[in-house]
Amino acid sequence: MEQLRIVFMGTPEFAVGILDTIIKSNYNVVGVITAADKPAGRGQKIKYSAVKEYALANNLNLLQPTNLKDESFLEELKALNANLQIVVAFRMLPEVVWRMPKLGTFNLHASLLPNYRGAAPINWAIINGDTKTGVTTFFIDDKIDTGAMILSSETEITPEENAGQLHDRLMSLGSETVIETLALIEKGNFTTIIQTENPEIKTAYKLNKENCKIDWTKPAVEIYNLIRGLSPYPCAWCFISDKDEEWNVKIHETKLTLEGHNYDIGQLICTKKEMKIAVQDGFIEVLSIQFPGKKKMKTSELLNGVAFSADAKAY
């Protein structure tokens, strides 16, 4: 049985969950590679990645290259003498890096490949109204998320679940799948499955301001799925206007009602505790909302201090 010497590469919280499980399963992690520190927020304070915080707290050997092709970094990486690399939510690796270890470099991706290759698989599975998703381990090749698959694990997506809740469940499922993958690689008794291309494959496009904006003319279910698929981050948004004022607001949580009505699309219907927005086939009730420069708040709290007129609209 091959004794594994692992280099782990990752950046966000999702990767920390996987790394923690690898460490707690007593695997030998000889190095951790994460993104370089960068200033963030209004004060532009230097922010460490979640993986760096974890690596420092656990005295792991840490590298933060800005250029993955830099000769001095490649020498440091080679000196770690790893025979396997694991990548979770990092960045595209040059061939000189992913080919380096004898046993290869595998990635954990938060989808059932070949569906949802790309940057935001958890969000898009919910936005598209899928009822199942999962995780896949695969050996990295020269394209994004296209390599030969080792293992995949499936889970249901519940109708009310948001991206944050699914993220946490997939982190746990991903941890188990990575440990199973490591056991197979140690024993050397696995077969990979080549990904097949077909026109039906769904893509996990990068999230941006445009594809996070709510289009209130769409069917209620599509709007509801977009909002929960972007909650709690980066969050779906729209404009609300009332008389001469306009606000760019984030909508965090909603409830869906399908029924006929005579309201204009986008019209706000408010009581002292509730805010509903009329859509073509029903209503989207807004449960929590965030106005510019304010914290997220329950709609009932907002309506304690703000009264909207009958002309108020979302668009």
C-alpha positions as CSV (number, residue, x, y, z in Angstrom):
1,M,0.0,0.0,0.0
2,E,1.3,3.4,-1.0
3,Q,2.1,5.8,1.9
4,L,0.5,9.1,0.8
5,R,2.4,12.4,1.1
6,I,-0.3,15.0,0.3
7,V,-0.2,18.7,-0.8
8,F,-3.6,20.3,-0.4
9,M,-4.7,23.4,-2.4
10,G,-7.8,25.4,-1.6
11,T,-9.0,28.9,-0.5
12,P,-12.6,29.3,0.9
13,E,-14.5,27.8,3.9
14,F,-15.7,24.9,1.7
15,A,-12.1,23.7,1.3
16,V,-11.4,24.0,5.1
17,G,-14.1,21.4,5.9
18,I,-12.3,18.9,3.5
19,L,-8.8,19.7,4.8
20,D,-9.9,19.3,8.4
21,T,-11.3,15.8,7.6
22,I,-8.1,14.8,5.9
23,I,-6.0,15.9,8.9
24,K,-8.4,14.2,11.4
25,S,-8.2,11.0,9.3
26,N,-4.4,11.0,10.0
27,Y,-3.3,11.5,6.5
28,N,0.2,13.1,6.0
29,V,-0.4,16.6,4.6
30,V,3.2,17.9,3.8
31,G,2.0,21.2,2.4
32,V,-1.0,23.6,2.0
33,I,-1.2,26.0,-0.9
34,T,-3.7,28.9,-0.8
35,A,-4.3,32.3,-2.3
36,A,-2.1,35.3,-1.6
37,D,-3.4,37.7,1.1
38,K,-5.4,40.6,-0.3
39,P,-7.0,43.8,1.1
40,A,-10.8,43.5,1.6
41,G,-13.7,45.6,2.8
42,R,-14.0,49.3,3.4
43,G,-10.8,49.6,5.4
44,Q,-8.9,47.5,2.9
45,K,-7.4,45.5,5.7
46,I,-5.3,42.5,4.7
47,K,-7.6,39.4,4.8
48,Y,-6.3,35.8,5.0
49,S,-8.1,33.0,3.2
50,A,-10.1,30.6,5.3
51,V,-7.6,27.9,4.4
52,K,-4.6,30.0,5.5
53,E,-6.4,30.7,8.9
54,Y,-6.8,26.9,9.3
55,A,-3.2,26.1,8.2
56,L,-1.8,28.6,10.7
57,A,-4.0,27.4,13.6
58,N,-2.8,23.8,12.9
59,N,0.9,24.5,12.2
60,L,0.7,23.2,8.6
61,N,3.4,24.0,6.1
62,L,1.9,26.9,4.1
63,L,2.8,28.3,0.6
64,Q,1.1,31.3,-1.0
65,P,2.4,31.8,-4.5
66,T,1.1,34.7,-6.6
67,N,2.4,32.9,-9.8
68,L,2.0,29.1,-10.0
69,K,4.6,29.0,-12.8
70,D,7.3,30.9,-10.8
71,E,10.5,28.9,-10.6
72,S,11.1,29.4,-6.9
73,F,7.6,28.2,-6.1
74,L,8.0,25.1,-8.3
75,E,11.2,24.3,-6.5
76,E,9.5,24.6,-3.1
77,L,6.7,22.4,-4.3
78,K,9.0,19.8,-5.6
79,A,11.0,19.8,-2.4
80,L,7.9,18.8,-0.5
81,N,8.2,15.4,-2.2
82,A,4.4,14.9,-2.4
83,N,3.1,11.9,-4.3
84,L,-0.5,13.2,-4.5
85,Q,-2.2,16.6,-4.7
86,I,-5.8,17.5,-3.7
87,V,-7.5,20.6,-5.0
88,V,-10.7,22.0,-3.6
89,A,-12.0,25.4,-4.7
90,F,-8.7,26.8,-5.7
91,R,-7.8,28.0,-9.2
92,M,-6.7,26.5,-12.6
93,L,-3.3,24.8,-12.3
94,P,-0.6,24.9,-14.9
95,E,0.3,21.5,-16.3
96,V,3.8,21.6,-14.6
97,V,2.0,21.7,-11.2
98,W,-0.8,19.1,-11.7
99,R,1.6,16.6,-13.4
100,M,4.2,16.8,-10.7
101,P,3.1,14.1,-8.1
102,K,3.5,10.5,-9.1
103,L,-0.1,9.6,-8.2
104,G,-1.6,12.7,-9.9
105,T,-3.7,15.6,-8.7
106,F,-7.4,15.2,-8.0
107,N,-10.1,17.8,-7.5
108,L,-13.3,17.7,-5.5
109,H,-16.1,19.5,-7.3
110,A,-19.5,20.3,-5.8
111,S,-21.6,18.9,-8.5
112,L,-22.4,15.6,-10.3
113,L,-20.0,16.0,-13.2
114,P,-20.2,16.6,-16.1
115,N,-23.0,18.9,-15.1
116,Y,-22.1,22.3,-13.5
117,R,-18.5,22.6,-14.4
118,G,-17.3,26.0,-13.4
119,A,-17.3,28.5,-10.6
120,A,-20.7,28.3,-8.9
121,P,-22.1,24.7,-9.1
122,I,-24.0,24.9,-5.8
123,N,-25.8,28.1,-6.7
124,W,-26.8,27.0,-10.2
125,A,-28.2,23.6,-9.2
126,I,-30.7,25.5,-7.0
127,I,-31.3,28.4,-9.4
128,N,-32.2,25.8,-12.1
129,G,-34.7,24.1,-9.8
130,D,-32.7,20.8,-9.7
131,T,-33.9,18.3,-7.1
132,K,-30.6,16.4,-6.8
133,T,-26.9,17.3,-6.8
134,G,-23.7,15.9,-5.3
135,V,-19.9,15.9,-5.4
136,T,-17.4,14.4,-7.7
137,T,-13.7,13.6,-7.4
138,F,-11.7,13.6,-10.6
139,F,-8.1,13.7,-11.9
140,I,-7.2,17.2,-13.2
141,D,-6.4,17.6,-16.8
142,D,-5.7,20.7,-19.0
143,K,-9.3,22.0,-19.1
144,I,-11.7,23.1,-16.3
145,D,-13.5,20.2,-14.5
146,T,-13.3,17.8,-17.4
147,G,-10.9,15.1,-16.1
148,A,-11.5,11.4,-15.5
149,M,-13.9,10.8,-12.6
150,I,-13.0,8.7,-9.6
151,L,-16.0,8.8,-7.3
152,S,-19.3,10.7,-7.1
153,S,-21.9,10.9,-4.3
154,E,-25.5,12.1,-4.7
155,T,-27.9,14.0,-2.4
156,E,-31.4,15.5,-2.7
157,I,-32.0,19.2,-2.8
158,T,-35.0,20.0,-0.6
159,P,-37.6,22.6,-2.0
160,E,-36.8,25.2,0.7
161,E,-33.0,24.8,0.9
162,N,-30.8,27.7,0.1
163,A,-27.3,27.8,-1.3
164,G,-25.7,28.2,2.2
165,Q,-27.5,25.2,3.6
166,L,-26.6,23.1,0.6
167,H,-23.0,24.3,0.7
168,D,-22.6,22.9,4.3
169,R,-24.2,19.6,3.4
170,L,-22.0,19.2,0.3
171,M,-18.9,20.1,2.4
172,S,-19.7,17.2,4.7
173,L,-20.5,14.8,1.8
174,G,-17.4,16.0,0.0
175,S,-15.3,15.2,3.1
176,E,-16.5,11.6,3.1
177,T,-16.0,11.3,-0.7
178,V,-12.4,12.6,-0.5
179,I,-11.6,10.1,2.3
180,E,-13.1,7.3,0.2
181,T,-11.1,8.5,-2.8
182,L,-7.9,8.5,-0.7
183,A,-8.5,5.0,0.4
184,L,-8.9,3.8,-3.2
185,I,-5.7,5.6,-4.4
186,E,-3.7,4.2,-1.4
187,K,-4.7,0.7,-2.4
188,G,-4.4,1.4,-6.1
189,N,-7.6,-0.5,-6.9
190,F,-9.8,2.0,-8.7
191,T,-11.1,2.6,-12.2
192,T,-11.8,6.1,-13.5
193,I,-14.8,7.1,-15.7
194,I,-14.1,9.4,-18.7
195,Q,-16.6,12.3,-18.8
196,T,-18.8,12.2,-21.9
197,E,-19.8,15.4,-23.7
198,N,-23.4,16.1,-24.6
199,P,-25.5,19.2,-25.5
200,E,-27.6,18.8,-22.3
201,I,-24.8,19.5,-19.9
202,K,-25.6,22.4,-17.6
203,T,-22.9,25.0,-16.8
204,A,-22.1,26.7,-13.5
205,Y,-21.5,30.2,-14.9
206,K,-19.6,32.7,-12.8
207,L,-22.0,34.9,-10.8
208,N,-22.1,38.5,-11.6
209,K,-24.3,41.6,-11.0
210,E,-26.4,40.8,-14.1
211,N,-27.3,37.2,-13.5
212,C,-28.0,37.9,-9.8
213,K,-30.7,40.5,-10.7
214,I,-34.3,39.5,-10.2
215,D,-36.6,39.7,-13.2
216,W,-40.1,40.0,-11.7
217,T,-41.7,39.2,-15.1
218,K,-40.5,35.6,-14.8
219,P,-42.6,32.7,-13.3
220,A,-42.8,32.7,-9.5
221,V,-41.0,29.4,-9.1
222,E,-38.0,30.7,-11.2
223,I,-37.8,33.9,-9.1
224,Y,-38.1,31.9,-5.8
225,N,-35.3,29.5,-7.0
226,L,-33.0,32.4,-8.0
227,I,-33.4,34.0,-4.6
228,R,-32.7,30.8,-2.6
229,G,-29.9,29.8,-5.0
230,L,-28.1,33.1,-4.2
231,S,-28.8,33.2,-0.4
232,P,-26.9,34.1,1.7
233,Y,-24.2,35.0,-0.8
234,P,-23.9,36.9,-3.1
235,C,-27.6,37.5,-2.8
236,A,-30.3,38.3,-5.4
237,W,-31.1,42.0,-5.9
238,C,-33.6,44.4,-7.5
239,F,-34.7,48.0,-7.4
240,I,-37.7,49.1,-5.3
241,S,-39.2,52.5,-6.2
242,D,-41.9,54.5,-4.3
243,K,-42.9,58.0,-5.4
244,D,-39.6,59.8,-6.0
245,E,-37.3,57.4,-4.2
246,E,-35.5,54.4,-5.5
247,W,-33.4,51.8,-3.6
248,N,-31.2,48.9,-4.7
249,V,-32.1,46.1,-2.3
250,K,-30.9,42.6,-1.7
251,I,-33.7,40.0,-1.1
252,H,-32.5,37.2,1.2
253,E,-35.4,35.0,2.0
254,T,-38.9,34.6,0.4
255,K,-42.0,32.4,0.4
256,L,-43.8,31.4,-2.7
257,T,-47.6,31.5,-3.3
258,L,-49.1,30.4,-6.7
259,E,-52.5,32.0,-7.3
260,G,-54.3,34.2,-9.8
261,H,-54.6,38.0,-9.1
262,N,-55.2,41.3,-10.8
263,Y,-52.1,43.3,-9.6
264,D,-49.5,44.7,-11.9
265,I,-46.3,42.7,-12.1
266,G,-43.8,44.0,-9.5
267,Q,-46.4,45.8,-7.4
268,L,-45.7,45.8,-3.6
269,I,-48.6,44.7,-1.4
270,C,-47.8,45.6,2.2
271,T,-49.5,45.2,5.6
272,K,-47.8,46.3,8.9
273,K,-46.0,42.9,9.0
274,E,-45.9,41.5,5.5
275,M,-44.6,42.5,2.1
276,K,-45.6,40.6,-1.1
277,I,-44.5,41.3,-4.6
278,A,-46.9,40.4,-7.4
279,V,-45.6,38.2,-10.2
280,Q,-47.4,36.7,-13.3
281,D,-48.6,33.6,-11.5
282,G,-48.7,34.5,-7.9
283,F,-46.8,36.3,-5.2
284,I,-43.3,36.3,-3.7
285,E,-43.5,37.2,0.0
286,V,-40.3,38.9,1.2
287,L,-39.2,37.5,4.6
288,S,-35.9,39.3,4.9
289,I,-34.4,42.2,3.0
290,Q,-31.4,44.5,3.0
291,F,-31.5,48.2,2.0
292,P,-28.3,50.0,0.9
293,G,-25.9,50.7,3.8
294,K,-28.1,48.7,6.2
295,K,-27.9,45.2,7.7
296,K,-30.2,42.4,6.6
297,M,-33.4,42.6,8.5
298,K,-36.7,40.8,8.8
299,T,-39.4,42.4,6.6
300,S,-41.7,42.7,9.7
301,E,-38.9,44.9,11.4
302,L,-38.5,47.1,8.3
303,L,-42.3,47.7,8.1
304,N,-42.3,48.9,11.7
305,G,-40.5,52.0,10.6
306,V,-41.2,52.3,6.8
307,A,-44.6,52.6,5.1
308,F,-44.8,52.0,1.3
309,S,-47.5,53.6,-0.8
310,A,-49.8,51.7,-3.1
311,D,-47.5,52.9,-6.0
312,A,-44.4,51.1,-4.7
313,K,-42.9,48.7,-7.3
314,A,-40.1,46.2,-7.6
315,Y,-38.2,45.9,-10.9
